[in-house]
Amino acid sequence: MSRIIAGAAGGQPLKSVPGDATRPTTDRVKEALFSRLESWDLLAGARVLDLFAGSGALGIEAASRGARQVVLVEKAPKAASVCQQNAALVNNVLKTTAVSVQRGSVDAVLDSYVNAASGLPSKTFDLVLLDPPYPLTESELAVTLQKISKILAEDATIVIERSSRSPEPEWPSQLVNFSDKKYGETHLWFAEPVEV
């Protein structure tokens, strides 16, 4: 069973998506990731976008650790329903409405943000978490990263979770990879906007 590891809602159990269509992030990887993000002071007050959210565990962990706004984006009906349940749980514990769910394809949701962001700086995000399904091709991921680059705050961070057998993502010119770390079968990639 998955759980919130730390923060104001630490220890709370999370619902899991039934079946094997999603690939939950292990507690070991989640703890290492969030320890790193906290050491970089990236969570307190952050606006977080959790793409390909699955159960929403990564975004919900960010909310528990102090993010002020978390949007979980999930297309699959069963997973989106689990996201809704987990968001309601953490919002209830935190006595807030910090976590919301947008059901739809990642690219469609990003397109809506990109179109709105042309005049709305409030649509920018400080942290974007991506755990795309393994079948997502590198070229499809590159298109998604291009869209993400348009809705980021100036000092934002992007985290991509991929199989350790996957190549380094194809970064658009607006993003630069600044770190990566392998944990067994999981490879985390960290990127930020290029300074203009």
N, CA, C and O of each residue as an XYZ file, in Angstrom:
784
protein
N       0.840     -1.191      0.000
C       0.000      0.000      0.000
C       0.879      1.246      0.000
O       1.852      1.337      0.748
N       0.524      2.186     -0.836
C       1.253      3.442     -0.926
C       0.810      4.358      0.218
O      -0.306      4.244      0.723
N       1.695      5.256      0.613
C       1.364      6.178      1.694
C       2.079      7.493      1.460
O       3.033      7.575      0.686
N       1.594      8.528      2.151
C       2.304      9.796      2.166
C       3.452      9.635      3.141
O       3.234      9.261      4.293
N       4.671      9.910      2.701
C       5.841      9.614      3.530
C       6.042     10.625      4.642
O       6.266     10.242      5.790
N       5.966     11.908      4.325
C       6.318     12.920      5.328
C       5.481     14.168      5.142
O       4.683     14.265      4.210
N       5.668     15.117      6.033
C       4.944     16.377      5.969
C       3.696     16.345      6.822
O       3.510     15.446      7.641
N       2.840     17.337      6.622
C       1.649     17.508      7.450
C       0.686     16.326      7.373
O      -0.042     16.060      8.329
N       0.673     15.613      6.242
C      -0.216     14.449      6.076
C       0.572     13.145      6.094
O       0.061     12.108      5.672
N       1.816     13.187      6.580
C       2.676     12.000      6.597
C       2.018     10.818      7.292
O       1.376     10.975      8.330
N       2.183      9.625      6.707
C       1.640      8.395      7.264
C       0.266      8.038      6.729
O      -0.181      6.904      6.904
N      -0.417      8.975      6.079
C      -1.759      8.695      5.544
C      -1.657      7.684      4.400
O      -0.825      7.844      3.507
N      -2.497      6.646      4.420
C      -2.492      5.692      3.301
C      -3.149      6.301      2.070
O      -4.090      7.087      2.175
N      -2.640      5.929      0.910
C      -3.205      6.393     -0.357
C      -3.833      5.221     -1.095
O      -3.351      4.091     -1.011
N      -4.891      5.494     -1.803
C      -5.493      4.465     -2.651
C      -4.580      4.219     -3.845
O      -3.914      5.135     -4.326
N      -4.554      2.985     -4.317
C      -3.758      2.628     -5.489
C      -4.682      2.371     -6.669
O      -5.845      2.006     -6.501
N      -4.141      2.567     -7.861
C      -4.915      2.304     -9.071
C      -4.982      0.795     -9.277
O      -3.939      0.143     -9.325
N      -6.189      0.215     -9.402
C      -6.284     -1.231     -9.598
C      -5.688     -1.659    -10.940
O      -5.689     -0.899    -11.908
N      -5.183     -2.882    -10.974
C      -4.607     -3.412    -12.209
C      -3.136     -3.064    -12.326
O      -2.528     -2.555    -11.384
N      -2.570     -3.341    -13.487
C      -1.135     -3.103    -13.677
C      -0.862     -2.072    -14.763
O       0.218     -2.062    -15.353
N      -1.844     -1.195    -15.033
C      -1.675     -0.185    -16.079
C      -0.783      0.966    -15.612
O      -0.196      1.669    -16.434
N      -0.681      1.156    -14.304
C       0.195      2.216    -13.784
C       1.380      1.588    -13.067
O       1.348      0.423    -12.670
N       2.419      2.385    -12.914
C       3.667      1.920    -12.319
C       3.985      2.858    -11.148
O       4.610      3.899    -11.352
N       3.565      2.505     -9.920
C       3.771      3.413     -8.799
C       5.258      3.628     -8.500
O       6.070      2.709     -8.611
N       5.591      4.859     -8.120
C       6.951      5.168     -7.691
C       7.182      4.506     -6.338
O       6.349      4.631     -5.440
N       8.291      3.808     -6.181
C       8.557      3.128     -4.910
C       8.798      4.158     -3.802
O       9.202      5.291     -4.063
N       8.539      3.737     -2.560
C       8.775      4.633     -1.426
C      10.241      5.067     -1.372
O      10.538      6.205     -1.010
N      11.147      4.170     -1.728
C      12.582      4.500     -1.688
C      12.900      5.657     -2.651
O      13.588      6.610     -2.285
N      12.389      5.556     -3.879
C      12.626      6.604     -4.873
C      11.915      7.892     -4.462
O      12.471      8.984     -4.583
N      10.683      7.754     -3.977
C       9.914      8.929     -3.567
C      10.631      9.674     -2.425
O      10.739     10.900     -2.451
N      11.114      8.930     -1.435
C      11.821      9.557     -0.320
C      13.098     10.248     -0.794
O      13.390     11.368     -0.374
N      13.857      9.589     -1.663
C      15.095     10.192     -2.179
C      14.785     11.449     -2.984
O      15.461     12.467     -2.837
N      13.760     11.379     -3.837
C      13.376     12.525     -4.657
C      12.974     13.711     -3.789
O      13.459     14.824     -3.990
N      12.097     13.476     -2.833
C      11.594     14.589     -2.036
C      12.619     15.112     -1.044
O      12.584     16.290     -0.689
N      13.521     14.270     -0.593
C      14.630     14.766      0.239
C      15.476     15.744     -0.578
O      15.896     16.787     -0.078
N      15.716     15.392     -1.837
C      16.500     16.263     -2.719
C      15.754     17.574     -2.983
O      16.347     18.650     -2.903
N      14.474     17.493     -3.293
C      13.690     18.699     -3.566
C      13.633     19.608     -2.339
O      13.715     20.830     -2.466
N      13.492     19.017     -1.152
C      13.468     19.829      0.073
C      14.824     20.461      0.332
O      14.895     21.604      0.784
N      15.906     19.734      0.054
C      17.249     20.307      0.280
C      17.500     21.490     -0.658
O      18.286     22.384     -0.345
N      16.822     21.485     -1.815
C      16.929     22.611     -2.758
C      15.877     23.683     -2.470
O      15.788     24.672     -3.197
N      15.085     23.494     -1.418
C      14.034     24.435     -1.017
C      13.035     24.683     -2.151
O      12.688     25.826     -2.449
N      12.582     23.601     -2.772
C      11.686     23.720     -3.925
C      10.218     23.437     -3.621
O       9.380     23.528     -4.518
N       9.886     23.092     -2.364
C       8.517     22.662     -2.086
C       7.667     23.696     -1.359
O       6.486     23.846     -1.674
N       8.230     24.403     -0.408
C       7.439     25.344      0.392
C       6.829     26.423     -0.490
O       7.549     27.187     -1.133
N       5.504     26.483     -0.520
C       4.799     27.487     -1.299
C       4.803     27.282     -2.799
O       4.390     28.172     -3.542
N       5.263     26.123     -3.265
C       5.406     25.871     -4.707
C       4.062     25.611     -5.380
O       3.111     25.137     -4.758
N       4.013     25.938     -6.678
C       2.906     25.553     -7.547
C       3.402     24.356     -8.346
O       4.370     24.462     -9.099
N       2.734     23.216     -8.180
C       3.228     21.934     -8.692
C       2.255     21.358     -9.716
O       1.039     21.384     -9.524
N       2.812     20.841    -10.798
C       2.047     20.156    -11.832
C       2.547     18.716    -11.882
O       3.720     18.476    -12.165
N       1.658     17.752    -11.606
C       1.997     16.324    -11.610
C       1.335     15.707    -12.838
O       0.123     15.490    -12.866
N       2.163     15.427    -13.864
C       1.665     14.909    -15.139
C       1.767     13.394    -15.194
O       2.686     12.809    -14.621
N       0.823     12.755    -15.884
C       0.723     11.286    -15.895
C       0.658     10.832    -14.435
O       1.428      9.971    -14.010
N      -0.267     11.420    -13.673
C      -0.238     11.348    -12.213
C      -0.475      9.959    -11.627
O      -0.060      9.699    -10.498
N      -1.130      9.061    -12.362
C      -1.399      7.738    -11.775
C      -2.328      7.889    -10.582
O      -3.471      8.319    -10.736
N      -1.846      7.537     -9.389
C      -2.645      7.690     -8.164
C      -2.539      9.104     -7.593
O      -3.272      9.466     -6.673
N      -1.616      9.899     -8.148
C      -1.390     11.253     -7.626
C      -0.402     11.300     -6.481
O      -0.248     12.340     -5.840
N       0.273     10.186     -6.212
C       1.133     10.093     -5.024
C       2.251     11.137     -4.996
O       2.565     11.661     -3.927
N       2.860     11.454     -6.150
C       3.960     12.427     -6.144
C       3.448     13.833     -5.835
O       4.007     14.524     -4.984
N       2.396     14.253     -6.518
C       1.848     15.578     -6.266
C       1.319     15.715     -4.852
O       1.483     16.758     -4.219
N       0.685     14.660     -4.354
C       0.139     14.686     -2.998
C       1.265     14.757     -1.970
O       1.126     15.425     -0.945
N       2.366     14.082     -2.233
C       3.539     14.187     -1.339
C       4.035     15.631     -1.302
O       4.405     16.140     -0.244
N       4.040     16.287     -2.465
C       4.465     17.688     -2.517
C       3.535     18.564     -1.680
O       3.995     19.459     -0.971
N       2.226     18.307     -1.762
C       1.260     19.085     -0.973
C       1.489     18.873      0.515
O       1.468     19.827      1.292
N       1.707     17.633      0.910
C       1.949     17.334      2.321
C       3.185     18.056      2.844
O       3.266     18.406      4.021
N       4.151     18.272      1.941
C       5.417     18.899      2.342
C       5.446     20.411      2.088
O       6.514     21.022      2.122
N       4.290     21.008      1.838
C       4.243     22.461      1.829
C       3.932     23.157      0.528
O       3.880     24.387      0.496
N       3.718     22.407     -0.567
C       3.327     23.066     -1.826
C       1.978     23.738     -1.633
O       1.103     23.187     -0.965
N       1.799     24.918     -2.209
C       0.537     25.639     -2.006
C      -0.521     25.272     -3.026
O      -1.712     25.419     -2.751
N      -0.119     24.794     -4.202
C      -1.074     24.397     -5.234
C      -0.509     23.197     -5.968
O       0.649     23.206     -6.385
N      -1.326     22.163     -6.127
C      -0.910     20.960     -6.851
C      -2.025     20.582     -7.820
O      -3.184     20.446     -7.428
N      -1.661     20.413     -9.087
C      -2.619     19.962    -10.100
C      -2.184     18.578    -10.565
O      -1.077     18.402    -11.075
N      -3.063     17.601    -10.384
C      -2.815     16.232    -10.831
C      -3.486     16.067    -12.189
O      -4.683     16.321    -12.325
N      -2.724     15.645    -13.191
C      -3.270     15.470    -14.545
C      -3.219     13.993    -14.897
O      -2.149     13.385    -14.913
N      -4.378     13.424    -15.176
C      -4.465     11.998    -15.485
C      -5.601     11.770    -16.477
O      -6.689     12.326    -16.332
N      -5.333     10.949    -17.483
C      -6.302     10.673    -18.546
C      -7.124      9.406    -18.276
O      -8.330      9.397    -18.527
N      -6.501      8.351    -17.775
C      -7.193      7.070    -17.587
C      -8.301      7.215    -16.536
O      -8.045      7.719    -15.442
N      -9.526      6.782    -16.852
C     -10.652      6.975    -15.932
C     -10.420      6.401    -14.532
O     -10.686      7.078    -13.539
N      -9.926      5.157    -14.441
C      -9.712      4.556    -13.111
C      -8.677      5.334    -12.315
O      -8.861      5.590    -11.125
N      -7.591      5.708    -12.974
C      -6.535      6.449    -12.279
C      -7.028      7.837    -11.881
O      -6.732      8.299    -10.779
N      -7.771      8.507    -12.753
C      -8.303      9.836    -12.425
C      -9.227      9.771    -11.219
O      -9.225     10.672    -10.381
N     -10.022      8.701    -11.131
C     -10.912      8.519     -9.981
C     -10.105      8.341     -8.700
O     -10.456      8.901     -7.662
N      -9.028      7.566     -8.769
C      -8.167      7.380     -7.599
C      -7.502      8.705     -7.227
O      -7.377      9.023     -6.045
N      -7.075      9.482     -8.230
C      -6.517     10.816     -7.967
C      -7.512     11.668     -7.194
O      -7.147     12.338     -6.228
N      -8.777     11.642     -7.622
C      -9.820     12.429     -6.946
C      -9.946     12.006     -5.481
O     -10.038     12.849     -4.588
N      -9.949     10.697     -5.246
C     -10.092     10.201     -3.875
C      -8.890     10.597     -3.018
O      -9.051     11.026     -1.875
N      -7.685     10.453     -3.574
C      -6.478     10.800     -2.814
C      -6.377     12.312     -2.596
O      -5.925     12.758     -1.541
N      -6.798     13.100     -3.590
C      -6.793     14.560     -3.433
C      -7.751     14.969     -2.322
O      -7.426     15.822     -1.497
N      -8.943     14.352     -2.304
C      -9.918     14.664     -1.251
C      -9.359     14.319      0.122
O      -9.549     15.067      1.080
N      -8.672     13.192      0.216
C      -8.072     12.772      1.493
C      -7.064     13.800      1.991
O      -7.145     14.248      3.135
N      -6.116     14.174      1.139
C      -5.066     15.094      1.596
C      -5.624     16.490      1.831
O      -5.195     17.167      2.766
N      -6.563     16.935      1.014
C      -7.179     18.238      1.242
C      -7.905     18.270      2.579
O      -7.872     19.277      3.286
N      -8.565     17.156      2.927
C      -9.264     17.059      4.204
C      -8.273     17.115      5.368
O      -8.501     17.831      6.343
N      -7.180     16.367      5.268
C      -6.171     16.350      6.336
C      -5.522     17.719      6.486
O      -5.304     18.194      7.601
N      -5.213     18.354      5.350
C      -4.532     19.655      5.376
C      -5.501     20.821      5.587
O      -5.072     21.959      5.776
N      -6.819     20.536      5.554
C      -7.843     21.583      5.693
C      -7.633     22.681      4.644
O      -7.572     23.870      4.958
N      -7.527     22.243      3.406
C      -7.261     23.151      2.296
C      -7.875     22.579      1.022
O      -8.443     21.487      1.031
N      -7.756     23.319     -0.061
C      -8.155     22.798     -1.378
C      -6.950     22.901     -2.314
O      -7.090     23.202     -3.500
N      -5.780     22.648     -1.763
C      -4.534     22.818     -2.518
C      -4.421     21.856     -3.700
O      -3.844     22.206     -4.729
N      -4.970     20.643     -3.558
C      -4.804     19.627     -4.600
C      -6.068     19.519     -5.438
O      -7.163     19.318     -4.913
N      -5.898     19.658     -6.761
C      -7.022     19.501     -7.682
C      -6.634     18.495     -8.764
O      -5.457     18.185     -8.948
N      -7.633     17.999     -9.466
C      -7.413     16.985    -10.505
C      -7.964     17.506    -11.826
O      -9.079     18.024    -11.883
N      -7.175     17.365    -12.885
C      -7.654     17.655    -14.240
C      -7.599     16.353    -15.025
O      -6.531     15.776    -15.232
N      -8.775     15.902    -15.459
C      -8.827     14.666    -16.239
C      -8.697     15.009    -17.707
O      -9.447     15.828    -18.238
N      -7.745     14.378    -18.351
C      -7.532     14.598    -19.773
C      -6.116     14.234    -20.142
O      -5.300     13.909    -19.280
N      -5.828     14.289    -21.426
C      -4.477     13.966    -21.871
C      -3.524     15.073    -21.430
O      -3.903     16.242    -21.365
N      -2.306     14.700    -21.135
C      -1.303     15.662    -20.688
C      -1.128     16.767    -21.722
O      -1.089     17.944    -21.364
N      -1.022     16.406    -22.995
C      -0.800     17.425    -24.023
C      -1.982     18.382    -24.142
O      -1.778     19.577    -24.354
N      -3.218     17.885    -24.009
C      -4.389     18.764    -24.080
C      -4.413     19.731    -22.899
O      -4.711     20.912    -23.073
N      -4.103     19.243    -21.709
C      -4.077     20.113    -20.522
C      -2.963     21.138    -20.662
O      -3.161     22.313    -20.356
N      -1.783     20.702    -21.126
C      -0.681     21.649    -21.325
C      -1.043     22.701    -22.360
O      -0.727     23.878    -22.186
N      -1.706     22.286    -23.443
C      -2.138     23.255    -24.462
C      -3.046     24.311    -23.848
O      -2.936     25.492    -24.178
N      -3.943     23.894    -22.956
C      -4.855     24.860    -22.333
C      -4.073     25.839    -21.451
O      -4.403     27.024    -21.401
N      -3.049     25.356    -20.762
C      -2.218     26.244    -19.941
C      -1.381     27.180    -20.816
O      -1.260     28.368    -20.517
N      -0.811     26.653    -21.881
C       0.019     27.475    -22.770
C      -0.831     28.606    -23.361
O      -0.398     29.757    -23.408
N      -2.042     28.267    -23.810
C      -2.914     29.281    -24.401
C      -3.326     30.328    -23.371
O      -3.423     31.512    -23.694
N      -3.569     29.896    -22.132
C      -3.963     30.832    -21.078
C      -2.762     31.627    -20.573
O      -2.907     32.773    -20.145
N      -1.575     31.020    -20.623
C      -0.388     31.648    -20.031
C       0.109     32.856    -20.813
O       0.919     33.632    -20.304
N      -0.368     33.026    -22.048
C       0.123     34.147    -22.851
C      -0.085     35.482    -22.145
O       0.691     36.414    -22.357
N      -1.111     35.593    -21.312
C      -1.305     36.836    -20.581
C      -1.458     36.639    -19.088
O      -1.740     37.594    -18.364
N      -1.275     35.402    -18.609
C      -1.535     35.108    -17.203
C      -0.335     34.463    -16.522
O      -0.185     33.242    -16.578
N       0.521     35.253    -15.880
C       1.667     34.667    -15.206
C       1.272     33.731    -14.066
O       2.098     32.935    -13.617
N       0.025     33.808    -13.586
C      -0.406     32.917    -12.507
C      -0.497     31.464    -12.984
O      -0.634     30.553    -12.167
N      -0.423     31.247    -14.283
C      -0.486     29.884    -14.821
C       0.896     29.231    -14.888
O       1.048     28.176    -15.502
N       1.888     29.835    -14.274
C       3.216     29.252    -14.302
C       3.412     28.326    -13.113
O       2.784     28.490    -12.067
N       4.297     27.348    -13.295
C       4.534     26.339    -12.262
C       5.997     26.363    -11.818
O       6.906     26.617    -12.609
N       6.191     26.092    -10.531
C       7.528     26.062     -9.937
C       8.165     24.678    -10.034
O       9.388     24.548    -10.090
N       7.325     23.652    -10.051
C       7.815     22.274    -10.076
C       6.880     21.448    -10.941
O       5.664     21.467    -10.752
N       7.460     20.718    -11.900
C       6.675     19.815    -12.744
C       7.247     18.411    -12.579
O       8.440     18.179    -12.772
N       6.364     17.482    -12.218
C       6.742     16.081    -12.019
C       6.126     15.259    -13.142
O       4.920     15.330    -13.378
N       6.956     14.476    -13.837
C       6.464     13.627    -14.922
C       6.907     12.195    -14.692
O       8.093     11.921    -14.513
N       5.949     11.290    -14.699
C       6.255      9.861    -14.665
C       5.493      9.227    -15.830
O       4.522      8.499    -15.623
N       5.946      9.514    -17.069
C       5.186      9.046    -18.237
C       5.232      7.528    -18.380
O       6.181      6.885    -17.930
N       4.202      6.958    -19.010
C       4.224      5.513    -19.239
C       5.394      5.136    -20.143
O       5.769      5.899    -21.034
N       5.961      3.971    -19.913
C       7.113      3.526    -20.704
C       6.853      3.539    -22.210
O       7.767      3.854    -22.972
N       5.620      3.203    -22.679
C       5.400      3.224    -24.131
C       5.488      4.618    -24.757
O       5.598      4.724    -25.979
N       5.442      5.691    -23.958
C       5.565      7.030    -24.517
C       6.934      7.150    -25.183
O       7.961      6.914    -24.547
N       6.946      7.514    -26.456
C       8.213      7.570    -27.190
C       9.022      8.800    -26.789
O       8.495      9.745    -26.202
N      10.299      8.769    -27.115
C      11.171      9.908    -26.807
C      10.720     11.161    -27.561
O      10.794     12.268    -27.028
N      10.256     10.988    -28.798
C       9.803     12.156    -29.562
C       8.509     12.724    -28.980
O       8.329     13.942    -28.960
N       7.607     11.865    -28.505
C       6.387     12.343    -27.842
C       6.737     13.088    -26.555
O       6.152     14.129    -26.257
N       7.691     12.552    -25.796
C       8.136     13.217    -24.569
C       8.747     14.575    -24.898
O       8.529     15.543    -24.169
N       9.505     14.657    -25.981
C      10.126     15.930    -26.378
C       9.071     16.991    -26.674
O       9.250     18.154    -26.313
N       7.962     16.603    -27.335
C       6.868     17.537    -27.612
C       6.256     18.025    -26.297
O       5.973     19.213    -26.140
N       6.057     17.107    -25.362
C       5.498     17.464    -24.056
C       6.428     18.419    -23.320
O       5.962     19.391    -22.725
N       7.727     18.164    -23.348
C       8.697     19.039    -22.676
C       8.703     20.436    -23.293
O       8.857     21.431    -22.585
N       8.536     20.508    -24.603
C       8.470     21.806    -25.279
C       7.299     22.620    -24.736
O       7.432     23.815    -24.473
N       6.145     21.959    -24.570
C       4.964     22.645    -24.034
C       5.189     23.059    -22.580
O       4.822     24.167    -22.187
N       5.783     22.185    -21.790
C       6.042     22.501    -20.383
C       6.939     23.729    -20.273
O       6.744     24.563    -19.388
N       7.910     23.845    -21.155
C       8.873     24.954    -21.076
C       8.182     26.318    -21.156
O       8.755     27.327    -20.745
N       6.956     26.354    -21.680
C       6.238     27.628    -21.862
C       5.422     28.050    -20.644
O       4.897     29.163    -20.614
N       5.307     27.180    -19.639
C       4.454     27.509    -18.485
C       5.226     27.458    -17.169
O       4.638     27.298    -16.100
N       6.542     27.596    -17.258
C       7.380     27.476    -16.063
C       7.712     28.826    -15.452
O       7.909     29.814    -16.160
N       7.770     28.853    -14.133
C       8.307     30.015    -13.437
C       9.798     30.108    -13.761
O      10.408     29.137    -14.210
N      10.365     31.263    -13.532
C      11.757     31.524    -13.910
C      12.745     30.531    -13.310
O      13.679     30.102    -13.987
N      12.547     30.162    -12.045
C      13.488     29.256    -11.364
C      12.870     27.876    -11.120
O      13.148     27.234    -10.107
N      12.041     27.434    -12.045
C      11.337     26.159    -11.907
C      12.263     24.959    -12.070
O      13.379     25.068    -12.577
N      11.763     23.819    -11.625
C      12.468     22.548    -11.790
C      11.501     21.528    -12.374
O      10.330     21.473    -12.001
N      12.017     20.722    -13.299
C      11.259     19.615    -13.888
C      11.932     18.320    -13.466
O      13.157     18.204    -13.511
N      11.129     17.347    -13.057
C      11.651     16.029    -12.706
C      10.958     14.999    -13.591
O       9.730     14.929    -13.631
N      11.752     14.202    -14.299
C      11.212     13.143    -15.152
C      11.656     11.807    -14.591
O      12.841     11.591    -14.337
N      10.700     10.915    -14.401
C      11.000      9.547    -13.945
C      10.838      8.623    -15.139
O       9.770      8.552    -15.747
N      11.923      7.910    -15.470
C      11.916      6.991    -16.612
C      12.569      5.676    -16.204
O      13.162      5.571    -15.130
N      12.454      4.678    -17.070
C      13.165      3.425    -16.874
C      14.668      3.690    -16.981
O      15.101      4.537    -17.763
N      15.447      2.971    -16.201
C      16.904      3.135    -16.286
C      17.435      2.706    -17.649
O      18.587      2.985    -17.978
N      16.595      2.021    -18.455
C      17.004      1.610    -19.803
C      16.665      2.673    -20.851
O      17.077      2.561    -22.005
N      15.911      3.709    -20.448
C      15.536      4.769    -21.388
C      16.700      5.731    -21.575
O      17.478      5.952    -20.647
N      16.825      6.307    -22.773
C      17.888      7.300    -22.994
C      17.550      8.616    -22.288
O      16.428      8.810    -21.822
N      18.524      9.507    -22.218
C      18.267     10.839    -21.676
C      17.201     11.509    -22.531
O      17.237     11.403    -23.757
N      16.246     12.203    -21.898
C      15.218     12.887    -22.689
C      15.830     13.893    -23.666
O      16.920     14.419    -23.439
N      15.109     14.143    -24.745
C      15.523     15.163    -25.721
C      15.018     16.508    -25.213
O      13.838     16.831    -25.356
N      15.920     17.295    -24.616
C      15.523     18.560    -24.004
C      15.332     19.630    -25.068
O      16.164     19.759    -25.965
N      14.237     20.408    -24.984
C      14.101     21.545    -25.901
C      15.140     22.607    -25.541
O      15.717     22.567    -24.454
N      15.376     23.536    -26.429
C      16.429     24.535    -26.204
C      16.155     25.423    -24.990
O      17.075     26.053    -24.470
N      14.896     25.481    -24.532
C      14.552     26.324    -23.388
C      14.845     25.647    -22.047
O      14.734     26.281    -20.998
N      15.222     24.353    -22.074
C      15.473     23.615    -20.841
C      16.880     23.041    -20.844
O      17.423     22.694    -21.893
N      17.463     22.945    -19.649
C      18.777     22.331    -19.518
C      18.748     21.311    -18.383
O      18.247     21.591    -17.294
N      19.287     20.137    -18.651
C      19.421     19.097    -17.631
C      20.558     19.486    -16.686
O      21.659     19.802    -17.136
N      20.291     19.465    -15.371
C      21.355     19.821    -14.442
C      21.712     18.706    -13.475
O      22.675     18.837    -12.719
N      20.954     17.601    -13.479
C      21.284     16.490    -12.586
C      20.495     15.265    -13.015
O      19.469     15.377    -13.687
N      20.979     14.098    -12.622
C      20.212     12.873    -12.790
C      20.707     11.860    -11.770
O      21.818     11.973    -11.253
N      19.869     10.871    -11.489
C      20.218      9.868    -10.480
C      19.477      8.589    -10.799
O      18.293      8.610    -11.136
N      20.194      7.455    -10.689
C      19.577      6.143    -10.898
C      19.298      5.483     -9.552
O      20.100      5.554     -8.621
N      18.138      4.839     -9.480
C      17.756      4.032     -8.321
C      17.253      2.698     -8.867
O      16.060      2.550     -9.133
N      18.147      1.730     -9.036
C      17.747      0.434     -9.586
C      17.186      0.600    -10.980
O      17.889      1.045    -11.888
N      15.904      0.238    -11.161
C      15.240      0.310    -12.470
C      14.721      1.712    -12.800
O      14.183      1.932    -13.885
N      14.876      2.650    -11.881
C      14.338      3.998    -12.077
C      15.455      5.005    -12.294
O      16.478      4.969    -11.611
N      15.252      5.899    -13.245
C      16.218      6.977    -13.514
C      15.465      8.298    -13.399
O      14.467      8.505    -14.089
N      15.935      9.191    -12.533
C      15.352     10.516    -12.393
C      16.223     11.530    -13.120
O      17.445     11.531    -12.974
N      15.585     12.392    -13.904
C      16.266     13.468    -14.623
C      15.728     14.800    -14.109
O      14.519     14.959    -13.937
N      16.615     15.749    -13.866
C      16.230     17.070    -13.357
C      16.640     18.130    -14.371
O      17.765     18.120    -14.872
N      15.722     19.043    -14.669
C      16.012     20.104    -15.638
C      15.427     21.408    -15.128
O      14.570     21.426    -14.244
N      15.916     22.512    -15.712
C      15.431     23.843    -15.353
C      15.434     24.704    -16.598
O      16.084     24.368    -17.588
N      14.698     25.837    -16.555
C      14.711     26.733    -17.715
C      16.099     27.325    -17.930
O      16.836     27.587    -16.980
N      16.431     27.525    -19.185
C      17.696     28.168    -19.537
C      17.600     29.653    -19.173
O      16.606     30.307    -19.487
N      18.618     30.173    -18.522
C      18.622     31.590    -18.182
C      18.777     32.414    -19.441
O      19.657     32.158    -20.262
N      17.913     33.406    -19.587
C      17.946     34.249    -20.788
C      18.855     35.435    -20.571
O      19.015     36.262    -21.468
